[in-house]
Amino acid sequence: MAAVLVTAPLVSCGAGSSSGGDDSTVKIGFVGSLSGSGGVFAQQSIQSLKLALAEIAEAKVVARKFEVVYADDASDPRTSHTVCQRLVFQDKVDVVLGFQNSANRAGCLPVTQQGRNIPYLYATAYEGGQCGSGFFVDDGVPRQQVGPLIDYMVKDRAAKKWFLVGNDYAADRIAHKHAIERIGQLGGQALGEEYAPIGTTDWTPIIAKVMASGADTLMIDAVGSDLIAFMKQFRATSGNARLQLASFTPPIGAGKVAKGIHLSASYFPALTNPRNQAYLAGLKKMFGAKAQTPSLLSVPTYDFTWLYAKALAKAGSAKPTAVSKAMLQVSFDGPRGKIQLNSEGHVTIPMYVALLAGDPLEGGEQIVKRFDSVEPGPQCAE
């Protein structure tokens, strides 16, 4: 099972096997940002993949051997397109598991749909609005992420006057559109919204607008280093404590300045259900001191690996059309709770709101609300 991650774009490794009559090998192409700006998160997802495959083999879910071919998209859409071509047409993988951002997904997905139309399992939350043959998503779209968050903040935290801040790209604008609609439905008011280009380091002009707006709640959804910069500057601003904070974007790397953010996500390590406890114990047993803290960025990979194995067993074949059909007929009770794909290939999942104690990868968050079976809503029509 143990694979050595190298910096070359592609590397194969055995992934264990189950006993049974059919001893053929199924190739999983794992494509993700193993280097570049997204590389800091990759090991979480890879460890979840390895743990799932070990458990699947032990449980004898399907009488197949698995081989994993790792592809590094280098956090670049053009590289993503190139390595996915190699996965599909040279390595002839049976499925692609994508731990990618939206731009890199756009470089890979068309390749999987050419000719063989193999399943592309997108194990990442995204902006929504995409569907197609063989395309499956097992984390949230904006309406799943912001709906529960707005409901909690308005009903439980009396949030009435909102200001929304994010980066100027599709995910934030679409999510905030859903948020403003829901705020209005619940009798609240969005006093303003501001968006800055990705890579913004000086947020003080926008923070000044927030502080002057009269808002009682700030929804902040910048990404990566932008979010860290915003939070540091916001915390240094006089009077910042009077605003409640809400976000659907995990403030990874923000440290103590993230304390007090109400974050919505499909997973937190603090979940106390038996499946999450078994998952955490499994990671610790397999990787010891090298075990990565899991997050909403890694658990979808674990769940999707299980869903795919169950679909293989149901289909009785690794043929793309058979497996894609079976993907819509299986479910999995994992660390997040029960997940199941709908007819458009998007997942119905539990959603949680947690009050952060700091960086979400450092733990200590308090789960304050659970929302069962949150539907993604129609995606093909958007």
C-alpha positions in Angstrom: 0.0 0.0 0.0 2.6 2.5 1.0 3.6 4.7 -2.0 6.4 7.1 -2.1 5.4 10.5 -3.4 7.9 11.9 -5.9 8.1 15.1 -7.8 7.9 13.5 -11.2 4.5 14.0 -12.8 3.6 10.3 -12.8 4.3 7.4 -10.5 2.6 4.1 -10.1 2.2 2.0 -7.0 0.4 -1.1 -5.9 -2.6 -0.4 -3.7 -3.5 -3.8 -2.2 -6.0 -6.4 -3.3 -9.0 -8.3 -2.1 -9.5 -12.0 -2.6 -11.9 -13.4 -5.1 -12.3 -14.9 -8.6 -11.7 -11.8 -10.7 -8.0 -10.8 -10.2 -7.9 -8.1 -12.8 -6.3 -4.7 -11.9 -8.2 -1.4 -11.7 -6.1 1.7 -12.3 -7.0 4.8 -10.4 -5.5 8.0 -11.8 -5.0 10.5 -8.9 -4.5 14.0 -10.2 -3.8 16.9 -7.9 -1.6 19.8 -7.1 1.3 17.8 -5.6 3.5 20.9 -6.1 2.9 24.6 -6.5 0.5 26.7 -4.4 -1.8 23.7 -3.8 0.9 21.3 -2.7 0.5 22.0 1.0 -2.8 20.1 1.0 -2.0 17.1 -1.2 -0.7 14.8 1.5 -4.0 14.9 3.4 -5.8 13.7 0.3 -3.2 11.0 -0.6 -3.3 9.6 2.9 -7.1 9.4 2.8 -6.9 7.5 -0.5 -4.4 5.0 0.8 -6.4 4.4 4.0 -9.6 3.9 2.0 -7.9 1.4 -0.3 -6.5 -0.6 2.6 -9.9 -0.7 4.3 -11.6 -1.7 1.0 -9.1 -4.6 0.6 -9.5 -5.7 4.2 -13.3 -5.6 3.8 -13.2 -7.5 0.5 -15.6 -5.0 -1.0 -14.6 -5.9 -4.6 -12.6 -8.8 -6.0 -10.1 -6.5 -7.7 -6.5 -5.2 -7.3 -6.0 -1.5 -7.4 -3.1 0.4 -8.8 -2.7 4.1 -8.3 -1.0 6.4 -10.8 -0.2 9.8 -9.3 -0.3 12.8 -11.6 1.0 16.3 -10.5 -0.9 19.1 -12.2 1.6 21.5 -10.6 -1.2 23.9 -9.8 -1.3 24.8 -13.5 -4.3 24.2 -15.9 -2.0 23.5 -18.9 0.0 21.0 -16.9 -3.3 19.4 -15.7 -4.4 18.9 -19.3 -1.1 17.3 -20.3 -0.8 14.9 -17.3 -4.5 13.9 -17.7 -3.9 13.0 -21.3 -1.1 10.7 -20.2 -3.3 9.2 -17.5 -6.2 8.5 -20.0 -4.4 7.6 -23.2 -1.0 6.2 -22.1 -1.6 4.8 -18.7 -5.2 3.9 -19.6 -6.6 4.4 -16.1 -10.1 3.3 -15.4 -11.1 6.3 -13.3 -9.6 9.8 -12.5 -9.9 11.1 -9.0 -9.4 14.8 -9.1 -8.1 16.8 -6.1 -8.0 20.0 -8.1 -9.1 23.6 -8.2 -11.6 24.7 -10.8 -9.1 25.9 -13.3 -7.2 22.6 -13.2 -10.4 20.6 -13.4 -11.2 22.5 -16.6 -7.9 21.3 -18.0 -8.5 17.7 -17.1 -12.3 16.9 -17.3 -12.5 17.2 -21.1 -9.7 14.7 -21.5 -11.6 12.1 -19.5 -14.7 12.6 -21.6 -12.9 12.1 -24.9 -13.3 8.7 -26.5 -13.3 6.4 -23.4 -15.5 8.8 -21.3 -14.0 7.4 -18.0 -15.5 8.6 -14.7 -14.0 11.8 -13.3 -14.5 11.9 -9.5 -14.1 15.5 -8.4 -13.3 15.4 -4.7 -13.5 19.1 -4.0 -16.1 21.7 -3.3 -16.6 24.0 -6.3 -18.7 26.8 -7.7 -21.4 24.5 -9.1 -23.2 24.7 -12.4 -21.5 21.9 -14.3 -22.7 18.4 -15.1 -22.1 15.8 -17.7 -21.6 12.1 -18.5 -19.1 10.6 -16.1 -18.6 13.8 -14.0 -19.3 13.3 -10.3 -18.8 15.7 -7.3 -18.8 14.6 -3.7 -18.5 17.9 -1.9 -20.6 21.1 -1.7 -21.7 23.7 -4.2 -22.4 27.3 -3.0 -26.0 26.8 -2.0 -25.0 23.8 0.2 -22.3 25.8 1.8 -23.9 29.2 2.4 -27.5 28.2 3.0 -26.9 26.4 6.4 -24.4 29.1 7.4 -26.9 32.0 6.8 -29.7 30.1 8.5 -27.6 29.5 11.6 -26.2 33.1 11.8 -29.6 34.7 11.3 -31.7 32.4 13.5 -29.2 31.5 16.2 -26.9 34.5 16.2 -29.4 37.3 15.3 -27.3 38.4 12.3 -29.3 41.0 10.5 -27.0 43.5 8.7 -24.4 41.9 6.5 -21.3 42.9 4.5 -19.7 40.4 2.1 -16.1 40.3 1.1 -14.3 37.9 -1.3 -11.9 37.5 -4.1 -13.0 38.5 -7.6 -13.6 35.0 -9.1 -16.6 32.8 -9.8 -16.8 30.8 -6.6 -17.1 33.8 -4.2 -19.4 35.8 -6.4 -21.8 32.8 -7.0 -21.8 31.9 -3.3 -22.4 35.4 -2.2 -25.3 35.7 -4.7 -26.9 32.7 -2.9 -26.1 34.2 0.5 -27.7 37.6 -0.3 -30.8 35.9 -1.6 -31.1 33.8 1.6 -30.4 36.7 3.9 -33.3 38.6 2.3 -35.6 35.6 2.6 -34.9 35.5 6.4 -35.5 39.2 6.8 -31.9 40.4 6.9 -30.1 42.9 4.7 -26.9 42.9 2.7 -25.4 46.4 3.2 -22.6 45.9 0.7 -20.3 43.5 -1.1 -16.7 44.0 -2.2 -14.3 41.8 -4.3 -10.6 42.1 -4.8 -8.3 40.4 -7.3 -6.6 37.2 -6.2 -3.2 38.2 -4.9 -4.4 41.3 -3.0 -2.2 42.2 0.0 -3.6 45.5 1.1 -7.2 45.1 2.3 -7.4 48.3 4.3 -9.7 50.3 1.9 -12.2 47.4 1.9 -12.0 47.0 5.6 -12.7 50.7 6.0 -15.9 50.3 4.0 -16.9 47.3 6.1 -16.4 49.2 9.4 -18.3 52.3 8.1 -21.3 50.2 6.8 -23.1 49.6 10.1 -23.0 45.8 9.5 -23.2 43.5 12.5 -21.9 40.5 10.5 -19.1 40.1 8.0 -19.0 37.2 5.5 -15.3 36.9 4.5 -14.4 34.4 1.7 -11.1 35.4 0.3 -8.8 32.5 -0.4 -5.3 31.4 0.7 -2.8 34.1 1.5 -5.4 36.7 0.6 -7.6 35.6 3.4 -4.7 35.5 5.9 -3.8 39.1 4.9 -7.3 40.2 5.3 -7.8 38.6 8.7 -4.5 40.1 10.1 -5.5 43.6 8.9 -9.0 43.2 10.1 -7.9 42.1 13.6 -5.6 45.1 13.8 -8.6 47.5 13.0 -10.2 49.3 15.9 -13.7 48.1 16.7 -13.4 44.8 14.8 -14.9 42.8 17.7 -18.3 44.2 17.1 -18.7 42.2 13.9 -19.6 38.6 13.9 -17.6 36.6 11.3 -18.9 33.9 8.9 -17.2 32.1 6.0 -17.4 29.0 3.8 -13.7 29.3 3.0 -11.4 27.5 5.4 -8.8 30.0 6.8 -5.9 27.6 6.6 -2.7 29.1 7.7 -4.4 32.1 9.4 -3.5 30.9 12.9 -5.0 32.7 15.9 -6.6 35.5 13.8 -9.1 32.9 12.6 -10.5 32.4 16.1 -14.2 33.3 16.2 -15.0 32.6 12.5 -18.2 30.6 12.0 -17.2 28.2 9.2 -19.6 26.0 7.2 -18.2 22.8 5.8 -19.2 19.2 5.2 -16.5 17.9 7.6 -14.6 18.9 10.7 -12.2 16.6 12.7 -14.2 17.4 15.8 -17.2 15.3 14.6 -18.0 12.6 17.1 -19.8 10.0 15.0 -18.3 6.4 15.1 -17.2 6.5 11.4 -15.2 9.7 11.9 -13.6 8.2 15.0 -12.7 5.1 13.0 -11.3 7.2 10.2 -9.1 9.3 12.5 -7.9 6.1 14.3 -7.1 4.5 10.9 -5.0 7.5 9.8 -3.1 7.4 13.1 -2.5 3.6 12.8 -1.4 3.7 9.2 0.8 6.9 9.2 1.7 7.3 12.9 3.5 10.6 13.6 3.3 11.5 9.9 -0.5 11.4 9.8 -1.9 14.6 8.4 -4.7 16.4 10.1 -7.7 15.7 7.9 -10.0 18.4 6.7 -12.9 19.2 4.3 -10.1 19.1 1.7 -9.2 15.4 2.2 -12.3 13.5 3.5 -14.0 13.7 0.1 -11.2 11.7 -1.4 -11.7 9.0 1.2 -15.5 8.9 0.7 -15.1 8.9 -3.1 -12.7 6.0 -3.1 -15.2 4.0 -1.1 -18.1 5.0 -3.4 -16.1 4.0 -6.4 -15.2 0.6 -5.0 -18.9 0.0 -4.1 -19.9 1.0 -7.6 -17.3 -1.4 -9.1 -18.8 -4.2 -7.0 -22.4 -3.3 -8.1 -21.5 -3.0 -11.8 -19.4 -6.2 -11.8 -17.2 -4.5 -14.3 -14.7 -1.6 -14.6 -16.3 -0.5 -17.9 -16.9 3.3 -17.7 -20.6 3.2 -18.7 -21.4 0.4 -16.2 -19.5 2.1 -13.3 -20.9 5.5 -14.0 -24.4 4.1 -13.8 -23.6 2.3 -10.6 -22.1 5.4 -9.0 -25.7 6.8 -8.8 -27.0 3.7 -7.1 -24.6 3.3 -4.2 -24.1 5.3 -0.9 -21.5 5.4 1.8 -21.7 6.1 5.5 -18.4 7.9 6.1 -16.8 10.4 8.4 -19.2 13.2 7.3 -22.3 11.0 7.5 -24.2 9.3 4.8 -23.4 10.6 1.3 -25.2 9.7 -2.0 -25.0 11.1 -5.5 -28.1 12.4 -7.2 -29.1 12.0 -10.8 -26.9 14.9 -11.9 -23.8 13.4 -10.2 -23.7 15.7 -7.3 -23.8 14.7 -3.7 -26.4 15.1 -0.9 -24.4 15.6 2.3 -24.7 16.7 5.9 -23.4 20.2 6.5 -21.9 21.6 9.7 -21.3 25.0 11.1 -18.4 25.3 13.6 -16.9 28.1 15.7 -13.2 28.1 15.0 -10.6 28.2 17.7 -7.9 29.2 15.2 -6.5 27.6 12.1 -8.9 24.8 11.1 -6.0 22.3 10.7 -5.0 22.8 14.3 -8.4 21.6 15.6 -10.3 22.8 18.7 -13.3 23.9 16.7 -16.8 23.7 18.3 -19.5 22.2 16.2 -22.5 24.4 16.8 -25.0 23.1 14.2 -25.7 20.1 12.0 -27.9 20.2 8.9 -28.9 16.7 7.6 -29.1 15.8 3.9 -28.5 19.1 2.3 -29.4 19.0 -1.4 -27.2 20.6 -4.0 -30.1 21.7 -6.1 -30.2 21.6 -9.9 -26.8 22.1 -11.5 -27.3 21.2 -15.2 -29.7 24.1 -15.6 -27.4 26.7 -14.1 
